[in-house]
Amino acid sequence: MQTVMSDIMSYGKIYLIACLMACLAVSGCQKTEIGQEEGTADMKLVLTMDGAPAILSTKAEDANALPYEGLRTLRIIVTKGSVSGGDLRIIYNDKIPDIGTAAGTPVLDHGTVTVPDIPVGSATVYCIGNEESLGITYDNNTILAELEGNTKLIFVDDPENRHFPKDYAGIEDHGLPISSWATQVEVSQGMKEVDINLERAVVKFNITVENATGSSLTIDSFSFGPFSGDRFYMFPTYQLDIPEIPKYEEFSFSPSLSAESMKDSEPYVFYIYPTYAYQGDGDSPFTIAMSAAVDGKTIDYEARRFTTKNSFRRNTQVNIRARITSTTNVTLDFNVSDWDTYTVNVPDFN
C-alpha cells in the first residue's frame, strides 16, 4: 500500500512540475508577444494639397496656385498622450527647410516623407507649412505651450505688426501659412501610410475691375469693411472653425491698378484669415469702396456690399468683379470657389 501511495505521490509531483513548466512556457510566449509590440516604427506620410502631391516649391509647378502660394518650408510634429491626460509629450519635431537634402533632415519627395523611429501606439501628427509667414518658430517649447491652451493651436496676430491682410506682392518672401493634422494614428510595424491633406490657412481674394467708362482708368485704392480678423486655428476641427471674439478691422490696399477703356484690369490678389464677421446684427461688414482716377480726375466710389454671405472658411477664394460704367456707377459681381478652380495671371512684382 505504501509503495502504491509513494508512486502516486511521485507521479503527482511530476505532473505538478510539468504543469508549472507549461505555465512558465506560456507566460514566456506572452511576454515575447508583448515585447514585439514595444519599440518604434517608421511612419510614412502622404501629403496632398489641391488634390495633388504636396511638394516644397516656390516655382509655378502647381497649376492650381500662384508661384508664391506653395510650400516653402514644412514642420512635422508628432505627439503622444494628451493635454487632458496630463501626459502630452513631443516625440518628433523637425523642419524641412527647403527642397535640398540637408544632413539628417527628411526630404519631401513627391508628397511623401518618412518620419523615423516613432514609438508604437496612438499618436497625433501636426504639419505646419511656411511658419515664417506668421513670424513664429514652432519649436518644442512653443508647441507644448500653445497646445496646453487649445489642441487646435490658436494663432493670434501681433496688433503692432500684423502679418495679414497681405497682398500677393507681400507674400513673396515667406508665402502663406499652410497646415493640417491627423489624430489617433496607430503606429506599428508595417503600418499603413498616413494621408494628410494640407490646406492654406487663409482666404484668397481676387478683384478684377472692368473699365466700361470709355476713358482711361487707374484704381488708386481699395477699402474694405471690418471683416479681417486677427486670429485663427491652425488645426480646425470643422469647416468654419474660427476662434471666438476675434478683432475685426477695416483695411485697405493701394494697388495702382490700370484698366484700359472697355477692358479688364489684371486681377488684384490679397489674403486674410478665415472670417465670420457678420452674425446678423447691424449692417454687413463685407463691403468694398474704391478710389480711381478717370482721365486724371480722382473719383471716390462709395462702399458697397459685395456679398450676402456672413463668413468665409480657409483655403477658399472670393472672386469679385467690379464693372465701372461711369464716374458715379459701379456694379459688382461676386462668387466663392475652391482654391483650385480659378487661375489668374499676376504681373511680376520683382
C-alpha positions as CSV (number, residue, x, y, z in Angstrom):
1,M,0.0,0.0,0.0
2,Q,2.9,2.3,0.9
3,T,4.5,1.6,-2.5
4,V,1.3,2.5,-4.3
5,M,0.9,5.7,-2.4
6,S,4.6,6.6,-3.0
7,D,4.1,6.0,-6.7
8,I,1.0,8.2,-6.7
9,M,2.8,11.0,-4.9
10,S,5.8,10.7,-7.3
11,Y,3.5,10.9,-10.3
12,G,1.7,13.8,-8.7
13,K,5.0,15.7,-8.2
14,I,6.0,15.0,-11.8
15,Y,2.6,16.2,-13.1
16,L,2.8,19.4,-11.0
17,I,6.3,20.1,-12.2
18,A,5.1,19.6,-15.8
19,C,2.2,21.9,-15.3
20,L,4.4,24.6,-13.8
21,M,6.8,24.3,-16.7
22,A,3.9,24.6,-19.2
23,C,2.6,27.7,-17.5
24,L,6.1,29.2,-17.5
25,A,6.4,28.4,-21.2
26,V,3.0,30.0,-21.9
27,S,3.9,33.1,-19.8
28,G,7.2,33.3,-21.7
29,C,5.4,33.3,-25.0
30,Q,3.0,36.0,-23.9
31,K,5.9,38.2,-22.7
32,T,7.6,37.8,-26.0
33,E,4.4,38.8,-27.9
34,I,4.1,41.9,-25.8
35,G,7.7,42.7,-26.4
36,Q,7.2,42.5,-30.1
37,E,4.6,45.3,-29.8
38,E,7.0,47.6,-28.0
39,G,9.7,49.6,-29.6
40,T,9.5,52.0,-32.6
41,A,8.3,52.1,-36.2
42,D,8.8,54.3,-39.2
43,M,5.8,56.3,-40.3
44,K,5.2,57.3,-43.9
45,L,3.2,60.5,-44.5
46,V,1.4,61.1,-47.9
47,L,0.8,64.8,-48.1
48,T,-1.6,66.4,-50.7
49,M,-2.7,69.9,-51.4
50,D,-5.2,71.0,-54.0
51,G,-5.7,67.3,-54.9
52,A,-2.1,66.8,-55.9
53,P,1.1,65.7,-54.1
54,A,2.4,68.4,-51.9
55,I,5.9,69.4,-52.8
56,L,8.3,72.1,-51.5
57,S,8.4,74.7,-54.2
58,T,8.3,78.4,-54.8
59,K,8.0,78.0,-58.6
60,A,4.9,77.8,-60.7
61,E,4.9,74.0,-60.6
62,D,1.3,73.8,-59.2
63,A,-1.2,74.8,-61.9
64,N,-3.8,75.4,-59.1
65,A,-1.8,78.1,-57.3
66,L,0.3,81.2,-58.0
67,P,4.0,80.7,-57.5
68,Y,4.2,82.4,-54.1
69,E,1.3,80.3,-52.7
70,G,3.1,77.0,-52.4
71,L,5.1,75.3,-49.7
72,R,8.4,76.9,-48.8
73,T,9.1,75.0,-45.5
74,L,7.4,72.2,-43.7
75,R,7.5,71.4,-40.0
76,I,6.3,67.9,-38.9
77,I,5.5,67.3,-35.2
78,V,4.4,64.0,-33.6
79,T,3.0,63.9,-30.1
80,K,1.9,61.2,-27.7
81,G,-0.5,61.5,-24.8
82,S,-3.0,64.3,-24.4
83,V,-3.5,67.6,-22.6
84,S,-6.5,66.3,-20.7
85,G,-4.5,63.3,-19.6
86,G,-1.6,65.4,-18.4
87,D,0.9,63.3,-20.3
88,L,1.3,65.3,-23.6
89,R,4.9,64.9,-24.9
90,I,6.6,65.6,-28.2
91,I,8.1,62.6,-29.9
92,Y,9.3,64.2,-33.1
93,N,9.7,67.8,-34.2
94,D,11.7,68.5,-37.4
95,K,11.5,71.1,-40.1
96,I,12.2,70.6,-43.8
97,P,13.8,74.0,-44.6
98,D,13.8,73.6,-48.4
99,I,13.8,71.2,-51.3
100,G,17.5,70.4,-50.6
101,T,18.8,67.4,-48.8
102,A,20.3,68.8,-45.5
103,A,22.1,66.2,-43.5
104,G,19.7,64.4,-41.1
105,T,16.6,66.1,-42.5
106,P,13.9,64.1,-44.2
107,V,13.2,65.2,-47.8
108,L,9.7,65.7,-49.1
109,D,9.7,63.5,-52.3
110,H,6.6,63.8,-54.5
111,G,4.4,64.5,-51.4
112,T,5.8,61.6,-49.2
113,V,8.1,61.8,-46.3
114,T,9.1,59.1,-43.8
115,V,9.2,60.0,-40.1
116,P,11.6,57.6,-38.4
117,D,11.6,55.8,-35.0
118,I,8.2,56.8,-33.6
119,P,7.2,54.7,-30.5
120,V,4.4,52.3,-31.3
121,G,0.8,53.2,-30.1
122,S,-1.5,56.1,-30.7
123,A,0.0,59.4,-31.9
124,T,-1.1,62.7,-33.4
125,V,0.7,64.2,-36.4
126,Y,0.8,68.0,-37.0
127,C,2.0,69.6,-40.2
128,I,2.8,73.4,-40.4
129,G,3.9,74.9,-43.7
130,N,5.6,78.3,-44.0
131,E,5.6,79.1,-40.3
132,E,7.8,82.1,-41.3
133,S,4.7,83.8,-42.8
134,L,3.4,84.2,-39.3
135,G,6.8,85.2,-37.8
136,I,6.9,82.3,-35.4
137,T,9.0,79.2,-34.8
138,Y,7.1,76.2,-33.6
139,D,9.8,74.6,-31.5
140,N,9.1,72.1,-28.7
141,N,8.5,74.8,-26.0
142,T,6.2,76.8,-28.2
143,I,4.2,73.8,-29.3
144,L,3.7,72.5,-25.8
145,A,2.7,75.9,-24.5
146,E,0.2,76.5,-27.3
147,L,-1.3,73.0,-27.2
148,E,-1.8,73.4,-23.4
149,G,-4.2,76.3,-24.2
150,N,-6.0,74.7,-27.1
151,T,-5.3,71.5,-29.0
152,K,-6.4,73.3,-32.2
153,L,-3.4,75.6,-31.7
154,I,-4.7,79.2,-31.9
155,F,-2.7,81.9,-33.6
156,V,-3.3,85.5,-32.6
157,D,-1.6,88.1,-34.7
158,D,0.6,90.9,-33.2
159,P,-1.5,94.1,-33.1
160,E,1.6,96.2,-33.7
161,N,2.9,94.0,-36.5
162,R,0.1,92.3,-38.4
163,H,1.1,89.6,-40.8
164,F,-2.2,89.6,-42.6
165,P,-4.1,91.1,-44.5
166,K,-1.4,91.0,-47.1
167,D,-1.5,91.3,-50.9
168,Y,0.3,88.9,-53.4
169,A,3.4,91.0,-53.6
170,G,3.6,90.9,-49.8
171,I,3.9,87.1,-49.6
172,E,6.9,86.8,-51.9
173,D,9.4,86.2,-49.1
174,H,7.5,83.8,-46.9
175,G,4.4,82.5,-48.6
176,L,1.2,81.6,-46.8
177,P,0.5,79.6,-43.7
178,I,-0.4,76.0,-44.5
179,S,-1.4,73.3,-42.1
180,S,-3.3,70.1,-41.3
181,W,-3.2,67.2,-38.8
182,A,-4.0,63.6,-38.3
183,T,-5.3,62.2,-34.9
184,Q,-5.4,58.7,-33.4
185,V,-2.7,57.4,-35.8
186,E,-1.8,53.9,-34.7
187,V,1.9,53.5,-35.1
188,S,3.1,49.9,-35.6
189,Q,5.5,47.8,-37.6
190,G,4.2,47.6,-41.2
191,M,1.6,50.3,-40.6
192,K,-0.4,51.9,-43.5
193,E,0.6,55.2,-44.9
194,V,-0.9,58.3,-43.2
195,D,-2.8,60.5,-45.6
196,I,-2.8,64.3,-44.7
197,N,-4.5,66.9,-46.9
198,L,-2.8,70.3,-46.4
199,E,-4.8,73.5,-46.6
200,R,-3.8,77.1,-46.7
201,A,-4.9,78.8,-43.5
202,V,-6.2,82.0,-45.2
203,V,-8.9,83.2,-47.6
204,K,-7.8,84.4,-51.0
205,F,-9.5,87.4,-52.7
206,N,-9.3,88.2,-56.4
207,I,-10.6,91.5,-57.6
208,T,-10.9,92.4,-61.3
209,V,-12.0,95.8,-62.5
210,E,-13.8,96.2,-65.9
211,N,-13.4,99.7,-67.3
212,A,-16.6,100.5,-69.2
213,T,-16.3,104.2,-68.9
214,G,-14.7,104.8,-72.3
215,S,-11.8,106.6,-70.7
216,S,-8.5,105.6,-69.1
217,L,-8.8,104.4,-65.6
218,T,-6.5,103.7,-62.7
219,I,-7.5,102.3,-59.3
220,D,-5.6,104.1,-56.6
221,S,-7.1,102.2,-53.6
222,F,-9.5,99.5,-52.4
223,S,-11.0,99.9,-49.0
224,F,-12.9,97.2,-47.1
225,G,-15.2,97.0,-44.2
226,P,-14.3,95.4,-40.8
227,F,-14.2,91.8,-41.7
228,S,-10.5,91.0,-41.4
229,G,-9.8,89.1,-38.1
230,D,-6.7,88.8,-36.1
231,R,-6.7,85.1,-35.3
232,F,-7.3,81.6,-36.5
233,Y,-7.0,77.9,-35.6
234,M,-4.0,76.2,-37.1
235,F,-5.8,72.8,-36.8
236,P,-9.6,73.4,-37.0
237,T,-12.0,70.5,-36.4
238,Y,-14.8,71.5,-38.7
239,Q,-15.4,73.6,-41.8
240,L,-15.9,77.0,-40.4
241,D,-13.9,76.7,-37.1
242,I,-12.9,80.2,-36.1
243,P,-11.9,81.4,-32.6
244,E,-14.5,83.4,-30.7
245,I,-14.1,87.1,-30.2
246,P,-11.7,87.9,-32.9
247,K,-10.9,91.6,-33.5
248,Y,-12.3,92.5,-36.9
249,E,-10.8,95.6,-38.5
250,E,-11.2,97.7,-41.7
251,F,-8.3,97.5,-44.1
252,S,-7.2,98.9,-47.5
253,F,-4.6,98.5,-50.3
254,S,-3.1,100.9,-52.8
255,P,-2.7,98.8,-56.0
256,S,-2.2,101.5,-58.7
257,L,-4.2,99.1,-60.9
258,S,-4.8,100.3,-64.5
259,A,-7.6,99.3,-66.9
260,E,-7.7,100.4,-70.5
261,S,-11.0,101.6,-71.9
262,M,-13.5,98.8,-72.3
263,K,-11.1,96.2,-70.9
264,D,-10.4,94.4,-67.7
265,S,-7.6,95.1,-65.3
266,E,-5.2,92.5,-64.1
267,P,-6.6,90.7,-61.0
268,Y,-5.6,92.1,-57.7
269,V,-4.9,89.4,-55.1
270,F,-4.8,89.6,-51.3
271,Y,-5.3,87.3,-48.3
272,I,-6.9,87.4,-44.9
273,Y,-7.5,85.0,-42.1
274,P,-10.8,82.9,-42.1
275,T,-13.7,85.2,-41.1
276,Y,-17.1,85.0,-39.5
277,A,-17.5,88.7,-39.2
278,Y,-21.3,89.0,-39.7
279,Q,-23.7,87.3,-37.4
280,G,-26.9,89.2,-38.3
281,D,-26.6,92.3,-36.2
282,G,-26.5,95.6,-37.9
283,D,-25.1,96.2,-41.4
284,S,-22.9,93.6,-43.1
285,P,-19.2,94.5,-42.9
286,F,-18.5,92.8,-46.2
287,T,-18.1,96.0,-48.2
288,I,-15.7,97.4,-50.8
289,A,-15.0,101.0,-51.7
290,M,-12.7,102.3,-54.4
291,S,-10.8,105.4,-55.3
292,A,-10.0,105.8,-59.0
293,A,-8.5,108.3,-61.4
294,V,-10.6,108.7,-64.6
295,D,-9.0,110.9,-67.2
296,G,-6.8,112.2,-64.5
297,K,-9.7,113.1,-62.2
298,T,-10.0,111.3,-58.8
299,I,-13.3,109.7,-58.2
300,D,-14.3,108.1,-54.9
301,Y,-16.8,105.2,-55.2
302,E,-18.7,104.7,-52.0
303,A,-18.7,101.4,-50.1
304,R,-21.0,98.7,-51.3
305,R,-21.8,95.3,-50.0
306,F,-20.4,92.6,-52.3
307,T,-22.0,89.5,-50.8
308,T,-24.9,88.3,-48.7
309,K,-22.6,85.7,-47.1
310,N,-21.6,86.1,-43.5
311,S,-18.4,84.1,-43.4
312,F,-15.5,82.6,-45.4
313,R,-13.6,79.5,-44.5
314,R,-9.9,78.9,-45.1
315,N,-8.5,77.6,-48.4
316,T,-11.3,79.2,-50.4
317,Q,-11.1,82.2,-52.7
318,V,-13.5,85.1,-53.2
319,N,-13.8,86.4,-56.7
320,I,-15.0,90.0,-57.1
321,R,-15.6,91.6,-60.4
322,A,-16.3,95.4,-60.3
323,R,-17.7,97.0,-63.5
324,I,-17.2,100.7,-63.6
325,T,-19.6,102.2,-66.2
326,S,-19.4,105.9,-65.3
327,T,-17.8,108.3,-62.9
328,T,-20.6,107.5,-60.4
329,N,-21.7,104.0,-61.1
330,V,-20.2,100.6,-60.2
331,T,-21.8,97.2,-60.4
332,L,-20.4,94.2,-58.6
333,D,-20.4,90.5,-59.4
334,F,-19.3,88.0,-56.8
335,N,-18.6,84.3,-56.2
336,V,-16.8,81.9,-53.9
337,S,-14.9,78.9,-55.2
338,D,-12.3,76.3,-54.1
339,W,-8.7,77.4,-54.4
340,D,-8.0,75.1,-57.2
341,T,-10.8,76.1,-59.7
342,Y,-9.6,79.6,-60.6
343,T,-6.4,80.6,-62.3
344,V,-5.2,84.2,-62.5
345,N,-2.1,85.8,-64.0
346,V,-0.4,88.3,-61.8
347,P,2.4,90.5,-63.2
348,D,5.9,90.1,-61.9
349,F,6.4,92.1,-58.7
350,N,10.2,91.7,-58.7
